[in-house]
Amino acid sequence: MRLLIPHLEKERLAYGIKEHMLAKLLIEVLCLGKDSPDANRLLNYKAPKSAKMEAGDFASVAYYVLKNRCPEKGSLTIKEVNNCLDGIATNNAAKKKELVRKNILHLLTNMSAIELKWLIRMIVKELKVGLSQASVLSVYHPDAEEFYNVNNNLEKVCRMLREKDVRVHEIGISVFSPFTPMLGERGAPDQIEKIMDGKPYYIETKFDGERMVLHKDEGNYKYFTRSGNEYTSTFGAHELDGNLTPHIHNSFKPFVKKCILDGEMIGYDPVTKTFATKAMNTDIKRQQQEGLQPCLHVFDIVLLNDKVLTNQPLTERLKILKTVFEPTEGRVLLSEHKEAKTNQDCADALNDAIDGREEGIMVKNLESVYRPNTRKGGWFKVKPEYVGGLMDELDVLVVGGFFGVGHRSGMMSHFLCGVAVPPEEGEEPKIFHSFCKVGSGYSKKELSEFNLKLVDHWKIFDKKNPPTNIILASGFKEKPDAWIEPSKSCIVQIKAAEIIDSERFKTGCTLRFPRVEKFRDDKHWHECMTVADILELKEKSGGKLAGGRVEINEDAGPAKKKRKVVSRVVRPTLADRFKGVDASSITKVSEMLKGKEFCVVNGSSSFSKPEAEKKIIEYGGTIVQNPGSSTFCVLAEKVALRVTNLIKRDMYDIVKLEWFHRCIEGGTWVPWSPGDMIHTSPKTQKSFQVDYDQFGDSYTEDTTAEQLKNVFERVNQ
């Protein structure tokens, strides 16, 4: 079973071997020349030119190399293979490389190439057979998946469910048996009332730490993460052991003999009396964190003494939880919750979380029972990034690429993005610093089209001779497979939860949960953000990228409104071109502008940019923050710097905002005239020549006094 679903096995020690290490071991054991074609295939298995049809699939590349070097038929049993894998894991933990090499040599000389292909996939824990763990477990026993969810122990599943006719009618949670805790699904503030069927619910702060389940049996303790990994050695197995248990042992009430508590482990600074976040690049699971101590925020209880509480409603579990321990500042705390009922209550709580630089909030059904490893149990996580229009968008430049695997093999699937070192005024940037790696947010079609655009410009990255204009972190901690000359590259628009510290990128920081929103064909490579822009955002916002507040419109969804100034936190603001209204909050009143895309650059005191954008959507149009090939026209009130730059490109019709205001006021479409234009594209200029003279006077329509005045002004020019 552990060979079929290797990623679920936690009993065997880590092999310490991934694809690159396996490649080196195979080259050594097979005595391949370091510069030989086969060695090159193994080391560069992701590169299409090296691996050809198998690009991105290391096991298939290895099979190609091994097929003429291994016996036609293997002689090892499953038990012998498992014993050999145990040897690799044990010797890796003991740092006995020579014994690891002997184990691998034994496998190579006693297994066929096709057997080794599948064994390699088992070692790297990516089987790629198109079967989910649920499918495999259900074949073994009908209750296997459910039982695994409450103990996270594959060996225990196999041992206790050997007979299919023995059913597990009541799944038991027990002390010191790890299980996958209950999870929350995504929720939006304007949907909470509907989800909760109008009934009250609880709101809790969503802490930015590490999910941790504490097991206690008398004076013995164990700590497990969400995935079932144990960190008892860090936090302490006994009252005199570890960096947490000695400080919380006496917090438990005398009647508490056994318990299982669910919570979040967060770093606490006892000097400033504040909590750390992941944006500060902290890992509270480490034994030592300078200046920080672990603090467990408990928000649920699963077992008390010998009674399993999973079938109790949340309200009852929380009543019981309050009796279990006395909170101790900076060590163990009871998570606060408040009762709420409306969408506005949820929006207000999320706004408070944004102001406090929290990750978000949790919304929980009062009647929810505790269901391990499910997201459909009545818990919802609400974050700023789930609300349209709240998150700042970043324009960064693709400077490197990573070859894909699986269905993305043969092309770049992930990208290294950089930002410019601020150039001298009037000059284009020459140096770029690595900033983040992104690999999601786009469809396979979009990815293929983007790859096709850049395919001729990629250069294999050589760390002995790296590019001088793309600077990576020291030690090449995040090294791409290939790089691209900045002037040949493209800008991508990225959204993320926050900016966090990181030593893997030259900027000293990176993005948490980045995703591509858009490939920016409409922007030049040198128009990306600079290092100074990123550091300013990080400094002013504490890393958070939520640039607005949520307002609930009872007739629509959440909309963005200007953030109130909070004295203790100065939020960053981006340029107008990065901002736009939230279309989901606007109700259409007409189809007058259907099929037309507008870009509003600026507005006036009486008709602002957001107001104009709202009207465009109300009348059936769409808006973008940067004009592209499908943009109908650009609207502007005044000729600012950005308008001047668009005029220089001579690609777009730039129309006075008052023209659009006339259309809206009259409720009907008004064709342009030369007097409505700030700048006219070559195509529109040709059409104007049919109906107007060189000064904009119509050949066929009567001229008003205002129009005549404008004509005379152009004559004088």
C-alpha positions in Angstrom: 0.0 0.0 0.0 2.8 2.4 0.9 4.3 1.9 -2.6 0.9 2.7 -4.3 0.3 5.9 -2.3 3.8 6.8 -1.2 3.0 10.4 -0.3 0.8 9.2 2.6 3.5 7.2 4.3 5.1 8.8 7.3 6.4 5.8 9.2 9.5 5.4 7.0 12.2 8.0 7.4 12.9 10.4 4.5 14.9 9.1 1.6 16.7 12.5 1.2 16.6 11.9 -2.5 14.8 13.9 -5.2 15.3 14.0 -9.0 18.6 15.9 -9.1 20.2 13.8 -6.4 18.9 10.6 -8.1 20.4 11.8 -11.4 23.8 12.2 -9.7 23.6 8.8 -8.0 22.6 7.1 -11.3 25.5 8.8 -13.1 27.9 7.6 -10.4 26.6 4.0 -10.1 26.3 3.5 -13.9 29.8 5.0 -14.4 28.5 7.5 -16.9 30.8 10.2 -18.2 29.8 13.6 -16.7 29.5 15.2 -20.1 28.0 12.2 -21.8 24.6 12.5 -23.6 22.9 10.2 -21.0 24.3 12.1 -18.1 23.1 15.3 -19.7 19.6 13.8 -20.1 19.4 12.9 -16.5 20.7 16.2 -15.1 18.6 18.3 -17.5 15.5 16.1 -17.6 13.1 19.1 -17.7 14.8 20.7 -20.8 13.0 19.7 -24.0 16.2 19.6 -26.1 18.0 17.3 -23.7 15.1 15.0 -22.6 13.1 15.2 -25.9 9.7 13.5 -25.7 10.1 12.6 -22.0 10.9 16.2 -20.9 9.7 16.9 -17.4 9.2 13.3 -16.4 12.4 12.2 -14.6 11.3 8.5 -14.3 10.7 8.2 -18.1 14.1 9.9 -18.8 15.8 7.5 -16.4 14.0 4.5 -18.1 15.5 5.6 -21.5 19.0 5.6 -19.9 18.5 2.3 -18.0 16.7 0.2 -20.6 20.0 -1.2 -22.1 21.8 -1.4 -18.8 19.5 -3.4 -16.6 18.3 -7.1 -16.6 15.3 -7.8 -18.8 13.4 -9.3 -15.8 13.6 -8.3 -12.2 14.2 -10.8 -9.3 13.2 -8.8 -6.2 9.9 -9.3 -4.3 7.9 -6.4 -2.9 9.2 -7.2 0.6 12.8 -7.1 -0.6 12.2 -3.8 -2.4 10.6 -2.3 0.8 13.6 -3.6 2.8 16.0 -1.9 0.4 14.0 1.4 0.7 14.2 1.1 4.5 17.9 0.8 4.1 18.1 3.9 1.9 16.0 5.9 4.4 17.9 4.7 7.5 21.3 5.2 6.0 20.3 8.6 4.7 19.3 9.7 8.2 22.6 8.3 9.5 24.5 10.2 6.7 26.0 7.0 5.4 26.2 7.9 1.7 28.2 4.8 0.8 25.5 2.5 2.2 22.9 4.5 0.3 24.9 3.9 -2.9 25.1 0.2 -2.2 21.3 0.0 -1.7 20.7 1.7 -5.0 23.3 -0.5 -6.8 21.5 -3.6 -5.4 18.2 -2.3 -6.9 19.8 -1.5 -10.3 21.3 -4.9 -10.7 18.2 -6.8 -9.6 15.4 -4.9 -11.2 14.3 -4.3 -14.8 14.3 -0.9 -16.3 10.5 -0.7 -16.3 10.4 -1.7 -12.6 13.0 0.9 -11.8 10.9 3.5 -13.7 8.0 3.0 -11.3 10.3 2.6 -8.3 11.8 6.1 -9.0 8.3 7.5 -9.0 7.7 5.9 -5.6 10.9 7.3 -4.2 10.1 10.9 -5.4 6.5 10.3 -4.2 4.8 11.2 -7.5 3.3 8.0 -9.0 1.4 9.7 -11.9 -1.1 6.8 -12.5 -4.2 9.0 -12.6 -5.6 7.5 -9.3 -6.4 9.6 -6.3 -5.6 8.4 -2.8 -9.3 8.0 -2.2 -9.6 5.6 -5.1 -6.7 3.4 -3.9 -8.0 3.4 -0.2 -11.6 2.6 -1.2 -10.4 -0.5 -3.1 -8.6 -1.7 0.0 -11.6 -1.1 2.3 -14.8 1.0 2.1 -13.9 2.8 5.4 -10.1 3.2 4.7 -10.2 6.8 3.6 -12.4 8.0 6.5 -10.3 6.0 8.9 -7.1 7.5 7.5 -8.5 11.0 7.9 -8.8 10.5 11.7 -5.4 8.9 12.3 -3.0 9.9 9.4 -1.4 6.5 9.8 -1.3 4.3 6.7 0.2 1.3 8.6 -2.7 1.5 11.1 -5.2 1.6 8.3 -3.8 -1.5 6.7 -3.5 -3.3 10.0 -6.9 -2.6 11.4 -8.9 -2.9 8.2 -7.6 -6.2 6.8 -11.0 -7.8 6.6 -13.5 -6.0 4.3 -16.5 -7.3 6.1 -15.4 -5.6 9.3 -16.8 -2.1 9.1 -15.8 1.0 11.1 -19.2 2.3 12.1 -18.0 4.9 14.4 -14.6 6.4 13.6 -12.7 6.8 16.8 -10.3 9.6 17.6 -7.7 8.7 20.2 -4.9 10.5 22.0 -1.5 10.4 20.3 -3.0 9.2 16.9 -2.6 12.1 14.5 -5.6 13.1 12.2 -6.2 15.7 9.6 -8.1 18.5 11.3 -11.3 20.1 10.1 -10.7 22.7 7.3 -12.5 25.8 6.1 -13.7 26.5 2.5 -13.5 29.9 0.8 -16.2 32.4 1.6 -17.2 35.9 0.5 -18.6 38.6 2.9 -21.7 39.2 0.7 -22.7 35.5 0.7 -22.4 34.6 4.4 -26.1 35.3 5.2 -27.2 33.0 2.4 -24.7 30.3 3.3 -25.8 30.4 7.0 -29.5 30.5 6.0 -30.0 33.8 7.9 -29.0 32.2 11.2 -26.3 33.6 13.6 -22.7 32.5 13.2 -19.4 32.9 15.0 -16.5 35.1 13.7 -12.9 34.4 14.8 -9.6 36.0 13.7 -7.7 33.8 11.2 -4.2 33.6 12.6 -1.2 33.7 10.4 0.7 30.8 12.0 1.0 27.0 11.8 -2.0 24.8 12.4 -1.2 22.6 15.3 -3.1 19.8 17.2 -2.1 19.2 20.8 -2.6 15.8 22.4 -2.3 15.4 26.2 -2.4 12.3 28.3 -1.6 13.1 32.0 2.0 14.5 31.8 2.7 13.3 28.3 2.2 15.6 25.2 2.5 15.3 21.5 2.1 18.0 18.8 1.0 17.3 15.2 0.7 19.6 12.1 -2.3 19.6 9.7 -0.5 17.0 7.5 0.3 14.7 10.5 3.9 15.7 10.9 5.1 15.5 14.5 6.9 18.4 16.3 6.9 17.0 19.8 10.7 17.2 20.0 10.5 21.0 19.5 7.6 21.8 21.8 8.1 19.1 24.4 6.9 15.6 25.3 6.9 16.2 29.1 6.6 19.1 31.5 10.3 19.6 31.7 11.0 19.1 28.0 10.8 21.5 25.0 10.1 25.2 24.5 6.4 25.2 25.2 5.1 22.2 27.3 6.9 23.3 30.5 5.1 26.7 30.3 1.6 25.3 29.7 1.5 22.1 31.8 0.2 23.9 34.9 -2.3 25.9 32.9 -4.6 22.8 32.6 -7.3 22.3 35.2 -6.8 19.4 37.6 -9.7 17.4 36.2 -8.2 17.3 32.7 -6.4 14.0 32.3 -6.6 13.6 28.5 -7.5 16.1 25.8 -7.0 16.9 22.2 -7.0 20.7 21.3 -7.0 22.2 17.9 -5.3 25.6 17.3 -2.7 27.7 15.6 0.9 28.0 16.8 2.2 31.5 16.5 5.5 33.2 17.4 5.1 35.7 20.3 7.6 38.5 21.1 7.5 38.9 24.9 9.3 42.3 24.7 6.9 44.0 22.4 4.0 41.7 23.4 3.1 41.2 19.7 2.6 38.2 17.5 4.8 37.4 14.5 3.5 36.5 11.1 4.8 34.5 8.2 5.5 37.8 6.5 8.4 38.1 9.0 9.9 34.9 7.6 9.5 33.0 10.9 9.0 29.3 11.3 7.8 28.6 14.7 8.3 24.9 14.3 12.1 25.4 14.6 13.7 24.7 17.9 15.1 28.3 18.2 13.5 31.5 16.9 15.5 34.5 18.0 13.3 36.8 20.1 10.2 34.7 19.7 8.5 32.0 21.8 5.8 29.6 20.6 2.2 30.5 21.7 -0.7 28.2 21.0 -4.0 29.9 20.1 -6.7 27.2 20.9 -10.0 27.5 19.0 -11.5 24.0 19.4 -11.5 20.8 21.4 -11.9 17.3 20.0 -11.5 15.1 23.0 -11.8 15.5 26.8 -10.7 12.7 29.1 -12.2 9.6 27.4 -15.1 11.4 25.6 -14.8 12.2 21.9 -16.6 15.5 21.3 -16.7 15.5 17.4 -20.4 15.0 17.3 -21.1 17.9 19.7 -22.1 21.2 18.0 -19.6 24.0 18.0 -21.4 26.0 20.7 -21.2 23.1 23.1 -17.5 22.3 22.3 -16.6 26.0 23.0 -18.4 25.9 26.4 -16.4 22.8 27.3 -13.1 24.3 26.0 -13.5 27.3 28.3 -13.2 24.9 31.3 -10.1 23.1 30.2 -7.3 25.5 30.9 -6.4 28.9 32.2 -5.0 31.2 29.4 -1.3 32.1 29.9 -0.1 35.2 28.2 2.3 34.5 25.4 2.0 30.7 25.9 -1.5 29.3 25.5 -4.6 31.4 24.7 -8.2 30.8 24.0 -9.2 32.2 20.6 -11.9 34.9 20.9 -15.1 34.6 19.0 -18.1 36.8 18.6 -21.6 36.1 17.4 -22.8 37.8 14.2 -25.7 37.5 11.8 -25.5 39.7 8.7 -23.3 40.2 5.7 -22.3 43.6 7.1 -21.1 42.0 10.3 -18.8 39.9 8.3 -17.6 42.8 6.2 -16.9 44.9 9.3 -14.9 42.1 10.9 -12.9 41.6 7.7 -12.2 45.4 7.6 -11.0 45.2 11.2 -8.7 42.3 10.2 -7.3 44.3 7.3 -6.7 47.3 9.6 -4.9 45.0 12.1 -2.8 43.4 9.3 -4.4 40.0 10.1 -4.6 37.3 7.5 -8.4 37.3 7.5 -11.3 35.9 9.5 -13.0 32.5 10.1 -16.8 32.2 9.9 -18.3 29.2 11.6 -21.7 27.7 11.8 -22.8 27.5 15.5 -24.2 24.0 14.9 -21.2 22.6 13.0 -19.9 19.3 14.3 -16.2 18.5 14.0 -15.5 16.6 10.8 -11.8 15.7 10.2 -10.3 16.5 6.8 -13.3 18.2 5.3 -13.9 21.7 3.9 -17.7 21.2 3.7 -18.5 21.2 7.4 -19.7 24.8 8.0 -16.4 26.6 8.4 -15.5 29.4 6.0 -12.2 31.4 5.7 -12.7 34.9 4.4 -9.6 36.8 3.2 -9.1 40.1 1.5 -7.8 38.3 -1.7 -11.2 36.6 -2.0 -12.9 40.0 -2.5 -12.6 41.5 -6.0 -11.0 45.0 -6.1 -9.4 44.8 -2.7 -5.9 43.6 -3.6 -3.1 45.7 -5.1 -1.8 44.4 -8.4 1.9 44.3 -9.2 3.4 44.7 -12.7 6.6 42.6 -12.7 8.9 41.4 -15.6 9.5 37.8 -16.5 13.3 37.3 -16.3 13.5 33.5 -16.0 11.7 30.3 -16.6 11.3 26.8 -15.2 10.6 23.8 -17.4 7.3 22.1 -16.6 6.5 18.5 -15.8 3.5 16.3 -16.5 0.9 17.9 -18.8 3.1 21.1 -18.8 6.3 19.3 -20.0 8.1 20.7 -23.0 7.5 24.3 -22.0 8.1 26.8 -19.3 5.4 26.3 -16.6 6.7 28.6 -13.8 8.4 32.0 -14.2 11.0 33.9 -12.2 9.9 37.6 -12.1 12.0 40.6 -11.4 11.7 44.3 -10.7 14.0 47.1 -12.1 16.7 48.9 -10.2 15.5 52.5 -10.6 17.3 54.0 -13.6 18.5 57.6 -14.1 15.6 60.0 -15.0 14.7 59.6 -18.7 16.5 56.3 -19.1 15.4 52.7 -19.4 16.3 50.3 -16.6 19.4 48.2 -17.1 19.5 46.0 -14.1 16.8 43.7 -12.7 16.6 42.0 -9.3 14.8 38.7 -8.8 11.6 39.1 -6.8 9.3 36.1 -7.0 8.4 32.8 -8.7 4.9 32.3 -10.0 3.2 29.2 -11.6 -0.5 29.7 -11.3 -3.4 31.9 -12.4 -3.3 31.1 -16.1 -5.0 28.5 -18.3 -3.1 25.9 -20.4 -4.0 27.9 -23.5 -2.8 31.1 -22.1 0.5 29.4 -21.0 1.0 27.9 -24.4 0.5 31.2 -26.1 2.9 33.0 -23.8 5.5 30.3 -24.3 5.1 30.6 -28.1 5.7 34.3 -27.8 9.0 33.9 -25.9 10.2 30.6 -27.3 13.0 32.0 -29.4 14.5 34.2 -26.7 15.2 31.7 -23.9 18.8 31.0 -22.9 19.9 28.2 -20.7 21.0 29.5 -17.3 24.7 28.8 -16.6 25.6 29.6 -13.0 29.3 29.8 -14.0 28.4 32.5 -16.5 25.2 34.2 -15.3 23.6 37.2 -17.0 25.0 40.5 -15.7 21.7 42.4 -16.0 19.6 39.9 -14.0 20.8 39.6 -10.4 19.8 36.6 -8.3 20.2 36.1 -4.5 23.7 35.0 -3.4 24.2 31.3 -3.8 21.6 31.2 -6.6 19.0 30.0 -4.1 16.2 30.4 -6.7 17.9 29.6 -10.0 15.8 29.4 -13.2 16.4 26.7 -15.9 16.6 29.5 -18.5 16.7 33.3 -18.6 15.6 35.9 -21.1 17.0 39.3 -22.1 14.7 41.8 -20.3 14.1 43.8 -23.5 12.8 40.6 -25.2 10.5 39.8 -22.3 7.0 40.7 -21.2 5.3 42.1 -18.1 2.9 40.0 -16.0 0.3 41.4 -13.6 0.4 39.6 -10.3 -1.8 39.4 -7.3 -0.7 38.0 -3.9 -1.7 37.9 -0.3 1.4 39.8 1.0 5.0 40.6 0.6 7.2 38.5 2.9 10.9 38.5 3.8 13.0 36.0 1.8 16.6 35.3 1.3 15.9 33.4 -1.9 15.5 36.5 -4.0 17.7 39.5 -4.6 15.1 42.0 -3.4 15.2 40.4 0.1 11.5 39.8 -0.1 9.0 37.9 -2.2 5.2 37.4 -2.6 3.1 34.9 -0.6 0.6 33.0 -2.7 1.3 34.8 -6.0 -0.8 34.2 -9.1 -0.8 35.7 -12.5 -3.9 37.9 -13.2 -2.9 38.9 -16.7 -0.1 38.8 -19.3 0.4 42.5 -20.1 0.9 42.7 -23.9 -0.1 46.4 -23.7 2.9 47.4 -21.6 6.6 47.8 -22.6 9.2 45.7 -20.7 10.7 48.8 -19.0 7.4 49.9 -17.5 7.5 47.3 -14.7 7.7 48.2 -11.0 11.1 49.0 -9.4 12.9 47.7 -6.4 12.0 51.0 -4.7 8.3 50.5 -5.4 8.3 47.1 -3.8 10.2 48.1 -0.7 7.9 51.1 -0.3 4.8 48.9 -0.5 6.3 46.5 2.0 7.4 49.2 4.4 4.1 51.1 4.4 1.8 48.2 4.6 3.6 45.7 6.8 3.7 43.5 3.8 -0.1 43.2 3.4 -1.4 44.0 -0.1 -5.0 44.7 0.7 -5.5 48.2 -0.6 -9.1 48.9 0.3 -12.1 48.1 2.5 -15.2 46.0 2.0 -18.6 47.7 1.8 -21.7 45.5 1.5 -24.3 46.7 -1.1 -27.6 45.0 -0.2 -28.5 44.8 -3.9 -25.2 43.6 -5.1 -21.8 42.3 -3.9 -19.0 43.8 -2.0 -17.5 47.0 -3.5 -14.3 48.8 -2.8 -14.3 52.2 -1.1 -11.5 54.4 0.0 -9.7 53.2 3.1 -10.1 55.4 6.2 -6.8 56.7 7.5 -5.7 54.8 10.6 -3.1 56.7 12.6 -1.1 53.6 13.6 -0.9 52.2 10.0 -0.2 54.2 6.9 -1.5 52.1 4.0 0.2 52.4 0.6 -1.6 53.6 -2.4 -0.8 52.7 -6.0 -1.0 54.8 -9.1 -4.5 55.3 -10.5 -3.7 52.9 -13.4 -3.6 50.0 -11.0 -7.0 50.7 -9.5 -10.5 50.1 -10.7 -14.0 49.6 -9.4 -15.3 46.2 -8.5 -17.7 45.2 -11.3 -19.5 42.6 -9.2 -21.0 45.4 -7.1 -22.7 47.2 -10.0 -26.1 46.6 -11.5 -26.5 47.1 -15.3 -29.2 49.6 -16.4 -28.5 49.5 -20.2 -26.7 47.7 -23.0 -25.7 50.9 -24.8 -22.0 50.2 -24.4 -22.2 46.4 -24.9 -19.1 45.0 -26.6 -17.0 48.2 -26.0 -13.9 48.3 -23.7 -12.8 51.6 -22.2 -9.8 52.7 -20.3 -10.4 55.8 -18.0 -7.1 57.5 -17.2 -8.3 60.3 -15.0 -11.4 62.3 -14.1 -12.5 65.7 -12.8 -13.8 66.9 -9.5 -17.4 66.6 -10.8 -17.0 63.3 -12.6 -14.2 61.2 -11.1 -12.5 58.2 -12.6 -14.3 55.7 -10.4 -17.7 57.3 -11.2 -16.9 57.1 -15.0 -15.9 53.5 -14.7 -19.1 52.7 -12.7 -21.2 54.3 -15.5 -19.4 52.3 -18.2 -20.3 49.0 -16.4 -23.9 50.2 -15.7 -24.3 50.8 -19.4 -23.0 47.4 -20.5 -19.3 48.3 -21.2 -16.1 46.9 -19.7 -13.1 48.6 -18.3 -9.4 48.0 -18.2 -6.7 49.9 -16.3 -4.3 49.8 -19.3 -5.4 50.0 -23.0 -4.9 47.0 -25.2 -5.6 45.9 -28.8 -9.3 45.4 -28.0 -9.8 48.8 -26.3 -12.4 51.0 -27.9 -11.1 54.3 -26.6 -9.2 56.0 -23.8 -11.1 58.5 -21.7 -9.4 61.4 -20.0 -10.2 64.8 -18.5 -6.8 66.3 -18.6 -3.5 65.7 -20.5 -1.4 64.3 -17.7 1.9 62.4 -18.1 0.3 59.1 -18.7 -1.9 60.6 -21.4 1.2 62.1 -23.0 2.8 58.7 -23.1 -0.2 57.2 -24.8 -0.3 60.0 -27.4 3.3 59.2 -28.3 2.4 55.6 -29.0 -0.2 56.8 -31.5 -2.3 53.7 -31.1 -5.5 54.8 -29.3 -8.3 57.3 -29.7 -8.1 59.4 -26.6 -11.5 61.1 -26.0 -12.5 63.9 -23.7 -14.4 62.7 -20.6 -17.1 65.3 -21.3 -18.1 63.4 -24.5 -18.8 60.3 -22.4 -20.7 62.4 -19.9 -23.0 63.7 -22.7 -23.8 60.1 -23.8 -24.7 59.1 -20.2 -26.7 62.3 -19.6 -28.7 61.9 -22.8 -29.0 58.1 -22.5 -28.0 57.7 -26.1 -24.9 57.0 -28.1 -23.3 60.2 -29.5 -20.7 59.7 -32.3 -17.3 61.5 -31.9 -16.5 64.7 -33.6 -12.9 66.1 -33.9 -13.8 68.5 -31.1 -14.2 65.6 -28.7 -10.7 64.3 -29.3 -7.6 64.7 -27.2 -5.7 62.5 -29.7 -7.0 60.7 -32.8 -5.7 57.4 -34.0 -4.7 57.1 -37.7 -7.7 55.0 -38.5 -10.2 57.5 -36.9 -8.4 60.4 -38.6 -9.1 58.8 -42.0 -12.8 58.5 -41.2 -13.0 62.1 -40.0 -11.6 63.3 -43.3 -14.8 62.2 -45.0 -17.1 64.4 -42.9 -14.9 67.2 -41.5 -12.4 69.7 -42.9 -8.8 70.0 -41.5 -10.0 72.2 -38.6 -12.9 69.9 -37.5 -15.8 71.8 -39.1 -18.5 69.4 -40.4 -19.4 69.4 -44.1 -23.0 68.3 -43.4 -24.1 69.4 -39.9 -24.9 72.9 -38.6 -22.2 74.3 -36.3 -23.1 75.5 -32.8 -21.5 78.6 -31.3 -19.3 76.4 -29.0 -18.2 74.2 -32.0 -17.4 77.3 -34.0 -15.3 78.7 -31.2 -13.3 75.4 -31.1 -12.8 75.5 -34.9 -11.4 79.1 -34.7 -9.0 78.0 -31.9 -7.7 75.2 -34.1 -7.3 77.6 -37.0 -5.2 79.9 -34.8 -3.0 77.0 -33.8 
